[in-house]
Amino acid sequence: MKQAKKPTRQQKIFISGFRLVPANWLVVSDSKESMTIIHKHTDTVKTLKKL
């Protein structure tokens, strides 16, 4: 898995749309179809689909 990075402003807005707190998540990958994020403390991985 790639190194996770802090989300940019646009990514934070997108993550907030899923009722998640952007400060608790790191972005692993971001493509046109989806964004994969990982929780900082619990290491939970989520894939958020883009429309």
CHARMM-style PDB file with segment names, atoms N, HN, CA, C and O in Angstrom:
ATOM      1  N   MET     1       0.844  -1.179   0.000  1.00  0.00      PROA
ATOM      2  CA  MET     1       0.000   0.000   0.000  1.00  0.00      PROA
ATOM      3  C   MET     1       0.892   1.246   0.000  1.00  0.00      PROA
ATOM      4  O   MET     1       1.956   1.266   0.618  1.00  0.00      PROA
ATOM      5  N   LYS     2       0.437   2.273  -0.700  1.00  0.00      PROA
ATOM      6  HN  LYS     2      -0.428   2.256  -1.202  1.00  0.00      PROA
ATOM      7  CA  LYS     2       1.201   3.504  -0.778  1.00  0.00      PROA
ATOM      8  C   LYS     2       1.181   4.246   0.553  1.00  0.00      PROA
ATOM      9  O   LYS     2       0.346   3.975   1.416  1.00  0.00      PROA
ATOM     10  N   GLN     3       2.094   5.170   0.705  1.00  0.00      PROA
ATOM     11  HN  GLN     3       2.772   5.390   0.004  1.00  0.00      PROA
ATOM     12  CA  GLN     3       2.146   5.996   1.916  1.00  0.00      PROA
ATOM     13  C   GLN     3       0.946   6.942   1.934  1.00  0.00      PROA
ATOM     14  O   GLN     3       0.680   7.630   0.949  1.00  0.00      PROA
ATOM     15  N   ALA     4       0.233   6.973   3.040  1.00  0.00      PROA
ATOM     16  HN  ALA     4       0.449   6.414   3.840  1.00  0.00      PROA
ATOM     17  CA  ALA     4      -0.944   7.831   3.182  1.00  0.00      PROA
ATOM     18  C   ALA     4      -0.520   9.281   3.402  1.00  0.00      PROA
ATOM     19  O   ALA     4       0.479   9.553   4.068  1.00  0.00      PROA
ATOM     20  N   LYS     5      -1.295  10.211   2.832  1.00  0.00      PROA
ATOM     21  HN  LYS     5      -2.107   9.990   2.291  1.00  0.00      PROA
ATOM     22  CA  LYS     5      -1.004  11.644   2.916  1.00  0.00      PROA
ATOM     23  C   LYS     5      -2.167  12.387   3.556  1.00  0.00      PROA
ATOM     24  O   LYS     5      -3.296  11.898   3.559  1.00  0.00      PROA
ATOM     25  N   LYS     6      -1.894  13.563   4.096  1.00  0.00      PROA
ATOM     26  HN  LYS     6      -0.977  13.961   4.094  1.00  0.00      PROA
ATOM     27  CA  LYS     6      -2.952  14.408   4.620  1.00  0.00      PROA
ATOM     28  C   LYS     6      -3.836  14.881   3.465  1.00  0.00      PROA
ATOM     29  O   LYS     6      -3.330  15.169   2.380  1.00  0.00      PROA
ATOM     30  N   PRO     7      -5.143  14.963   3.686  1.00  0.00      PROA
ATOM     31  CA  PRO     7      -6.039  15.390   2.603  1.00  0.00      PROA
ATOM     32  C   PRO     7      -5.907  16.877   2.286  1.00  0.00      PROA
ATOM     33  O   PRO     7      -5.648  17.695   3.169  1.00  0.00      PROA
ATOM     34  N   THR     8      -6.090  17.211   1.008  1.00  0.00      PROA
ATOM     35  HN  THR     8      -6.300  16.547   0.291  1.00  0.00      PROA
ATOM     36  CA  THR     8      -6.098  18.607   0.579  1.00  0.00      PROA
ATOM     37  C   THR     8      -7.453  19.221   0.942  1.00  0.00      PROA
ATOM     38  O   THR     8      -8.338  18.521   1.436  1.00  0.00      PROA
ATOM     39  N   ARG     9      -7.616  20.499   0.705  1.00  0.00      PROA
ATOM     40  HN  ARG     9      -6.897  21.068   0.304  1.00  0.00      PROA
ATOM     41  CA  ARG     9      -8.871  21.174   1.038  1.00  0.00      PROA
ATOM     42  C   ARG     9     -10.055  20.550   0.294  1.00  0.00      PROA
ATOM     43  O   ARG     9     -11.102  20.300   0.892  1.00  0.00      PROA
ATOM     44  N   GLN    10      -9.890  20.300  -1.010  1.00  0.00      PROA
ATOM     45  HN  GLN    10      -9.039  20.503  -1.495  1.00  0.00      PROA
ATOM     46  CA  GLN    10     -10.968  19.700  -1.799  1.00  0.00      PROA
ATOM     47  C   GLN    10     -11.274  18.280  -1.316  1.00  0.00      PROA
ATOM     48  O   GLN    10     -12.435  17.873  -1.288  1.00  0.00      PROA
ATOM     49  N   GLN    11     -10.248  17.533  -0.940  1.00  0.00      PROA
ATOM     50  HN  GLN    11      -9.305  17.863  -0.963  1.00  0.00      PROA
ATOM     51  CA  GLN    11     -10.461  16.182  -0.432  1.00  0.00      PROA
ATOM     52  C   GLN    11     -11.174  16.217   0.918  1.00  0.00      PROA
ATOM     53  O   GLN    11     -12.009  15.356   1.197  1.00  0.00      PROA
ATOM     54  N   LYS    12     -10.855  17.202   1.758  1.00  0.00      PROA
ATOM     55  HN  LYS    12     -10.177  17.901   1.531  1.00  0.00      PROA
ATOM     56  CA  LYS    12     -11.530  17.349   3.050  1.00  0.00      PROA
ATOM     57  C   LYS    12     -13.023  17.618   2.856  1.00  0.00      PROA
ATOM     58  O   LYS    12     -13.855  17.074   3.582  1.00  0.00      PROA
ATOM     59  N   ILE    13     -13.358  18.454   1.878  1.00  0.00      PROA
ATOM     60  HN  ILE    13     -12.683  18.896   1.287  1.00  0.00      PROA
ATOM     61  CA  ILE    13     -14.760  18.750   1.578  1.00  0.00      PROA
ATOM     62  C   ILE    13     -15.472  17.481   1.119  1.00  0.00      PROA
ATOM     63  O   ILE    13     -16.601  17.215   1.531  1.00  0.00      PROA
ATOM     64  N   PHE    14     -14.811  16.698   0.263  1.00  0.00      PROA
ATOM     65  HN  PHE    14     -13.894  16.914  -0.071  1.00  0.00      PROA
ATOM     66  CA  PHE    14     -15.390  15.453  -0.228  1.00  0.00      PROA
ATOM     67  C   PHE    14     -15.608  14.457   0.914  1.00  0.00      PROA
ATOM     68  O   PHE    14     -16.663  13.827   0.988  1.00  0.00      PROA
ATOM     69  N   ILE    15     -14.624  14.310   1.800  1.00  0.00      PROA
ATOM     70  HN  ILE    15     -13.767  14.821   1.739  1.00  0.00      PROA
ATOM     71  CA  ILE    15     -14.732  13.387   2.939  1.00  0.00      PROA
ATOM     72  C   ILE    15     -15.847  13.828   3.883  1.00  0.00      PROA
ATOM     73  O   ILE    15     -16.567  12.988   4.422  1.00  0.00      PROA
ATOM     74  N   SER    16     -15.994  15.126   4.087  1.00  0.00      PROA
ATOM     75  HN  SER    16     -15.408  15.808   3.649  1.00  0.00      PROA
ATOM     76  CA  SER    16     -17.048  15.652   4.952  1.00  0.00      PROA
ATOM     77  C   SER    16     -18.435  15.312   4.412  1.00  0.00      PROA
ATOM     78  O   SER    16     -19.376  15.147   5.187  1.00  0.00      PROA
ATOM     79  N   GLY    17     -18.566  15.206   3.106  1.00  0.00      PROA
ATOM     80  HN  GLY    17     -17.800  15.340   2.476  1.00  0.00      PROA
ATOM     81  CA  GLY    17     -19.832  14.856   2.487  1.00  0.00      PROA
ATOM     82  C   GLY    17     -20.323  13.472   2.869  1.00  0.00      PROA
ATOM     83  O   GLY    17     -21.511  13.179   2.735  1.00  0.00      PROA
ATOM     84  N   PHE    18     -19.433  12.624   3.340  1.00  0.00      PROA
ATOM     85  HN  PHE    18     -18.468  12.862   3.449  1.00  0.00      PROA
ATOM     86  CA  PHE    18     -19.792  11.282   3.801  1.00  0.00      PROA
ATOM     87  C   PHE    18     -19.959  11.235   5.317  1.00  0.00      PROA
ATOM     88  O   PHE    18     -19.971  10.157   5.910  1.00  0.00      PROA
ATOM     89  N   ARG    19     -20.088  12.394   5.939  1.00  0.00      PROA
ATOM     90  HN  ARG    19     -20.079  13.271   5.458  1.00  0.00      PROA
ATOM     91  CA  ARG    19     -20.251  12.548   7.396  1.00  0.00      PROA
ATOM     92  C   ARG    19     -19.092  11.945   8.172  1.00  0.00      PROA
ATOM     93  O   ARG    19     -19.286  11.325   9.218  1.00  0.00      PROA
ATOM     94  N   LEU    20     -17.879  12.132   7.650  1.00  0.00      PROA
ATOM     95  HN  LEU    20     -17.721  12.636   6.801  1.00  0.00      PROA
ATOM     96  CA  LEU    20     -16.655  11.703   8.322  1.00  0.00      PROA
ATOM     97  C   LEU    20     -15.868  12.948   8.711  1.00  0.00      PROA
ATOM     98  O   LEU    20     -15.993  13.992   8.071  1.00  0.00      PROA
ATOM     99  N   VAL    21     -15.059  12.838   9.757  1.00  0.00      PROA
ATOM    100  HN  VAL    21     -14.958  11.990  10.277  1.00  0.00      PROA
ATOM    101  CA  VAL    21     -14.228  13.955  10.199  1.00  0.00      PROA
ATOM    102  C   VAL    21     -12.896  13.874   9.447  1.00  0.00      PROA
ATOM    103  O   VAL    21     -12.122  12.941   9.664  1.00  0.00      PROA
ATOM    104  N   PRO    22     -12.621  14.845   8.562  1.00  0.00      PROA
ATOM    105  CA  PRO    22     -11.409  14.777   7.732  1.00  0.00      PROA
ATOM    106  C   PRO    22     -10.112  14.747   8.536  1.00  0.00      PROA
ATOM    107  O   PRO    22      -9.115  14.199   8.067  1.00  0.00      PROA
ATOM    108  N   ALA    23     -10.109  15.321   9.730  1.00  0.00      PROA
ATOM    109  HN  ALA    23     -10.919  15.766  10.111  1.00  0.00      PROA
ATOM    110  CA  ALA    23      -8.892  15.352  10.545  1.00  0.00      PROA
ATOM    111  C   ALA    23      -8.472  13.952  10.996  1.00  0.00      PROA
ATOM    112  O   ALA    23      -7.316  13.748  11.367  1.00  0.00      PROA
ATOM    113  N   ASN    24      -9.392  12.991  10.970  1.00  0.00      PROA
ATOM    114  HN  ASN    24     -10.331  13.157  10.669  1.00  0.00      PROA
ATOM    115  CA  ASN    24      -9.089  11.634  11.425  1.00  0.00      PROA
ATOM    116  C   ASN    24      -8.680  10.687  10.303  1.00  0.00      PROA
ATOM    117  O   ASN    24      -8.381   9.520  10.559  1.00  0.00      PROA
ATOM    118  N   TRP    25      -8.662  11.175   9.061  1.00  0.00      PROA
ATOM    119  HN  TRP    25      -8.904  12.122   8.854  1.00  0.00      PROA
ATOM    120  CA  TRP    25      -8.423  10.300   7.921  1.00  0.00      PROA
ATOM    121  C   TRP    25      -7.226  10.753   7.097  1.00  0.00      PROA
ATOM    122  O   TRP    25      -6.932  11.946   7.023  1.00  0.00      PROA
ATOM    123  N   LEU    26      -6.536   9.800   6.479  1.00  0.00      PROA
ATOM    124  HN  LEU    26      -6.774   8.831   6.540  1.00  0.00      PROA
ATOM    125  CA  LEU    26      -5.431  10.054   5.563  1.00  0.00      PROA
ATOM    126  C   LEU    26      -5.798   9.454   4.206  1.00  0.00      PROA
ATOM    127  O   LEU    26      -6.461   8.418   4.141  1.00  0.00      PROA
ATOM    128  N   VAL    27      -5.370  10.100   3.131  1.00  0.00      PROA
ATOM    129  HN  VAL    27      -4.831  10.941   3.183  1.00  0.00      PROA
ATOM    130  CA  VAL    27      -5.694   9.657   1.781  1.00  0.00      PROA
ATOM    131  C   VAL    27      -4.597   8.713   1.282  1.00  0.00      PROA
ATOM    132  O   VAL    27      -3.419   9.067   1.239  1.00  0.00      PROA
ATOM    133  N   VAL    28      -5.021   7.498   0.904  1.00  0.00      PROA
ATOM    134  HN  VAL    28      -5.978   7.210   0.939  1.00  0.00      PROA
ATOM    135  CA  VAL    28      -4.084   6.514   0.366  1.00  0.00      PROA
ATOM    136  C   VAL    28      -3.997   6.659  -1.145  1.00  0.00      PROA
ATOM    137  O   VAL    28      -2.905   6.696  -1.711  1.00  0.00      PROA
ATOM    138  N   SER    29      -5.177   6.743  -1.809  1.00  0.00      PROA
ATOM    139  HN  SER    29      -6.064   6.713  -1.349  1.00  0.00      PROA
ATOM    140  CA  SER    29      -5.193   6.931  -3.252  1.00  0.00      PROA
ATOM    141  C   SER    29      -6.424   7.735  -3.640  1.00  0.00      PROA
ATOM    142  O   SER    29      -7.459   7.681  -2.977  1.00  0.00      PROA
ATOM    143  N   ASP    30      -6.287   8.482  -4.729  1.00  0.00      PROA
ATOM    144  HN  ASP    30      -5.446   8.526  -5.268  1.00  0.00      PROA
ATOM    145  CA  ASP    30      -7.375   9.325  -5.206  1.00  0.00      PROA
ATOM    146  C   ASP    30      -7.392   9.254  -6.730  1.00  0.00      PROA
ATOM    147  O   ASP    30      -6.450   9.686  -7.394  1.00  0.00      PROA
ATOM    148  N   SER    31      -8.487   8.696  -7.280  1.00  0.00      PROA
ATOM    149  HN  SER    31      -9.252   8.345  -6.741  1.00  0.00      PROA
ATOM    150  CA  SER    31      -8.634   8.594  -8.726  1.00  0.00      PROA
ATOM    151  C   SER    31      -9.949   9.230  -9.143  1.00  0.00      PROA
ATOM    152  O   SER    31     -10.672   9.777  -8.311  1.00  0.00      PROA
ATOM    153  N   LYS    32     -10.258   9.160 -10.431  1.00  0.00      PROA
ATOM    154  HN  LYS    32      -9.671   8.716 -11.107  1.00  0.00      PROA
ATOM    155  CA  LYS    32     -11.504   9.745 -10.927  1.00  0.00      PROA
ATOM    156  C   LYS    32     -12.720   8.990 -10.403  1.00  0.00      PROA
ATOM    157  O   LYS    32     -13.775   9.593 -10.208  1.00  0.00      PROA
ATOM    158  N   GLU    33     -12.596   7.690 -10.173  1.00  0.00      PROA
ATOM    159  HN  GLU    33     -11.738   7.201 -10.332  1.00  0.00      PROA
ATOM    160  CA  GLU    33     -13.727   6.866  -9.757  1.00  0.00      PROA
ATOM    161  C   GLU    33     -13.910   6.792  -8.251  1.00  0.00      PROA
ATOM    162  O   GLU    33     -15.044   6.726  -7.776  1.00  0.00      PROA
ATOM    163  N   SER    34     -12.809   6.802  -7.478  1.00  0.00      PROA
ATOM    164  HN  SER    34     -11.888   6.856  -7.863  1.00  0.00      PROA
ATOM    165  CA  SER    34     -12.918   6.590  -6.043  1.00  0.00      PROA
ATOM    166  C   SER    34     -11.743   7.191  -5.278  1.00  0.00      PROA
ATOM    167  O   SER    34     -10.718   7.555  -5.854  1.00  0.00      PROA
ATOM    168  N   MET    35     -11.927   7.282  -3.964  1.00  0.00      PROA
ATOM    169  HN  MET    35     -12.760   6.987  -3.496  1.00  0.00      PROA
ATOM    170  CA  MET    35     -10.868   7.744  -3.070  1.00  0.00      PROA
ATOM    171  C   MET    35     -10.753   6.712  -1.945  1.00  0.00      PROA
ATOM    172  O   MET    35     -11.755   6.348  -1.328  1.00  0.00      PROA
ATOM    173  N   THR    36      -9.552   6.251  -1.684  1.00  0.00      PROA
ATOM    174  HN  THR    36      -8.738   6.547  -2.185  1.00  0.00      PROA
ATOM    175  CA  THR    36      -9.319   5.305  -0.604  1.00  0.00      PROA
ATOM    176  C   THR    36      -8.675   6.056   0.551  1.00  0.00      PROA
ATOM    177  O   THR    36      -7.662   6.737   0.393  1.00  0.00      PROA
ATOM    178  N   ILE    37      -9.302   5.911   1.732  1.00  0.00      PROA
ATOM    179  HN  ILE    37     -10.125   5.358   1.860  1.00  0.00      PROA
ATOM    180  CA  ILE    37      -8.807   6.612   2.914  1.00  0.00      PROA
ATOM    181  C   ILE    37      -8.582   5.611   4.041  1.00  0.00      PROA
ATOM    182  O   ILE    37      -9.187   4.539   4.060  1.00  0.00      PROA
ATOM    183  N   ILE    38      -7.715   5.968   4.972  1.00  0.00      PROA
ATOM    184  HN  ILE    38      -7.224   6.839   4.956  1.00  0.00      PROA
ATOM    185  CA  ILE    38      -7.407   5.112   6.112  1.00  0.00      PROA
ATOM    186  C   ILE    38      -7.493   5.948   7.381  1.00  0.00      PROA
ATOM    187  O   ILE    38      -7.038   7.092   7.410  1.00  0.00      PROA
ATOM    188  N   HSD    39      -8.080   5.376   8.434  1.00  0.00      PROA
ATOM    189  HN  HSD    39      -8.449   4.447   8.411  1.00  0.00      PROA
ATOM    190  CA  HSD    39      -8.235   6.087   9.696  1.00  0.00      PROA
ATOM    191  C   HSD    39      -6.891   6.151  10.413  1.00  0.00      PROA
ATOM    192  O   HSD    39      -6.146   5.171  10.426  1.00  0.00      PROA
ATOM    193  N   LYS    40      -6.585   7.283  11.000  1.00  0.00      PROA
ATOM    194  HN  LYS    40      -7.190   8.078  10.989  1.00  0.00      PROA
ATOM    195  CA  LYS    40      -5.288   7.493  11.644  1.00  0.00      PROA
ATOM    196  C   LYS    40      -5.066   6.571  12.837  1.00  0.00      PROA
ATOM    197  O   LYS    40      -3.949   6.099  13.051  1.00  0.00      PROA
ATOM    198  N   HSD    41      -6.118   6.307  13.622  1.00  0.00      PROA
ATOM    199  HN  HSD    41      -7.025   6.691  13.448  1.00  0.00      PROA
ATOM    200  CA  HSD    41      -5.941   5.586  14.880  1.00  0.00      PROA
ATOM    201  C   HSD    41      -6.322   4.115  14.798  1.00  0.00      PROA
ATOM    202  O   HSD    41      -5.659   3.273  15.402  1.00  0.00      PROA
ATOM    203  N   THR    42      -7.377   3.795  14.064  1.00  0.00      PROA
ATOM    204  HN  THR    42      -7.916   4.480  13.574  1.00  0.00      PROA
ATOM    205  CA  THR    42      -7.859   2.411  14.021  1.00  0.00      PROA
ATOM    206  C   THR    42      -7.407   1.656  12.783  1.00  0.00      PROA
ATOM    207  O   THR    42      -7.615   0.445  12.705  1.00  0.00      PROA
ATOM    208  N   ASP    43      -6.799   2.323  11.816  1.00  0.00      PROA
ATOM    209  HN  ASP    43      -6.630   3.306  11.879  1.00  0.00      PROA
ATOM    210  CA  ASP    43      -6.332   1.723  10.560  1.00  0.00      PROA
ATOM    211  C   ASP    43      -7.466   1.112   9.731  1.00  0.00      PROA
ATOM    212  O   ASP    43      -7.238   0.196   8.941  1.00  0.00      PROA
ATOM    213  N   THR    44      -8.695   1.626   9.915  1.00  0.00      PROA
ATOM    214  HN  THR    44      -8.880   2.370  10.557  1.00  0.00      PROA
ATOM    215  CA  THR    44      -9.829   1.206   9.110  1.00  0.00      PROA
ATOM    216  C   THR    44      -9.695   1.804   7.719  1.00  0.00      PROA
ATOM    217  O   THR    44      -9.440   3.000   7.578  1.00  0.00      PROA
ATOM    218  N   VAL    45      -9.865   0.982   6.690  1.00  0.00      PROA
ATOM    219  HN  VAL    45     -10.073   0.010   6.805  1.00  0.00      PROA
ATOM    220  CA  VAL    45      -9.763   1.439   5.309  1.00  0.00      PROA
ATOM    221  C   VAL    45     -11.158   1.576   4.719  1.00  0.00      PROA
ATOM    222  O   VAL    45     -11.977   0.668   4.858  1.00  0.00      PROA
ATOM    223  N   LYS    46     -11.444   2.705   4.058  1.00  0.00      PROA
ATOM    224  HN  LYS    46     -10.779   3.444   3.945  1.00  0.00      PROA
ATOM    225  CA  LYS    46     -12.714   2.932   3.382  1.00  0.00      PROA
ATOM    226  C   LYS    46     -12.448   3.385   1.961  1.00  0.00      PROA
ATOM    227  O   LYS    46     -11.480   4.094   1.687  1.00  0.00      PROA
ATOM    228  N   THR    47     -13.322   2.964   1.063  1.00  0.00      PROA
ATOM    229  HN  THR    47     -14.109   2.387   1.286  1.00  0.00      PROA
ATOM    230  CA  THR    47     -13.261   3.418  -0.320  1.00  0.00      PROA
ATOM    231  C   THR    47     -14.529   4.224  -0.587  1.00  0.00      PROA
ATOM    232  O   THR    47     -15.640   3.703  -0.486  1.00  0.00      PROA
ATOM    233  N   LEU    48     -14.353   5.497  -0.928  1.00  0.00      PROA
ATOM    234  HN  LEU    48     -13.451   5.920  -1.010  1.00  0.00      PROA
ATOM    235  CA  LEU    48     -15.473   6.400  -1.188  1.00  0.00      PROA
ATOM    236  C   LEU    48     -15.619   6.537  -2.702  1.00  0.00      PROA
ATOM    237  O   LEU    48     -14.675   6.934  -3.385  1.00  0.00      PROA
ATOM    238  N   LYS    49     -16.803   6.209  -3.227  1.00  0.00      PROA
ATOM    239  HN  LYS    49     -17.570   5.887  -2.672  1.00  0.00      PROA
ATOM    240  CA  LYS    49     -17.044   6.286  -4.661  1.00  0.00      PROA
ATOM    241  C   LYS    49     -17.424   7.697  -5.065  1.00  0.00      PROA
ATOM    242  O   LYS    49     -18.195   8.369  -4.380  1.00  0.00      PROA
ATOM    243  N   LYS    50     -16.874   8.136  -6.183  1.00  0.00      PROA
ATOM    244  HN  LYS    50     -16.247   7.590  -6.740  1.00  0.00      PROA
ATOM    245  CA  LYS    50     -17.208   9.449  -6.752  1.00  0.00      PROA
ATOM    246  C   LYS    50     -18.235   9.250  -7.854  1.00  0.00      PROA
ATOM    247  O   LYS    50     -18.250   8.213  -8.517  1.00  0.00      PROA
ATOM    248  N   LEU    51     -19.087  10.241  -8.046  1.00  0.00      PROA
ATOM    249  HN  LEU    51     -19.074  11.083  -7.507  1.00  0.00      PROA
ATOM    250  CA  LEU    51     -20.099  10.144  -9.096  1.00  0.00      PROA
ATOM    251  C   LEU    51     -19.672  10.852 -10.348  1.00  0.00      PROA
ATOM    252  OT1 LEU    51     -20.411  10.866 -11.332  1.00  0.00      PROA
TER     253      LEU     51
END
